[in-house]
Amino acid sequence: MTGERQVRLRLGTRAVSIPAGKGREEVRYAGVSVLRVEDGDLVEQTWVPVGTAPTYADDEALIAAWHSALRWSHSRSDA
């Protein structure tokens, strides 16, 4: 292991199954995955949901997750 760390952002959607009437309904919503990758392997993923009209709070949540991942990418490897 070289300890090479990368941070990747990926825009996508998630699906959640919820109870609805006598069955279930699938709800899809948009968000950003903040991926922490070391030596090509995914080691952690943080999901930050965003609405169709992102708010200041949405922006701040994404910035905080991204900042944390960037700090991780520049820290020493645990290996």
C-alpha positions, 0 to 999 in steps of 0.5 A: 500500500502506498497510502495514496488518498483521494477525495471524489465527489459524485452527484447522484440519487438514492432510493428509499422504500417507505410504507404507503397505504397497504404497500410500499412506495419508493422515493428518490432524492438527489444528493452528493456522495463524498468518497474517500479512496485510499490506494484505489479502494473506497474506505468511506462514503458520506451522503449529503442530500440536496433538494431541488432548490438547495438551501444555505444549510445544504451548501454548508453540509456539503462544504463540511463533509468535503472539508473533512474528507480533504483534511483526511486526504492530507493526513498521514496514512494509518498504515 
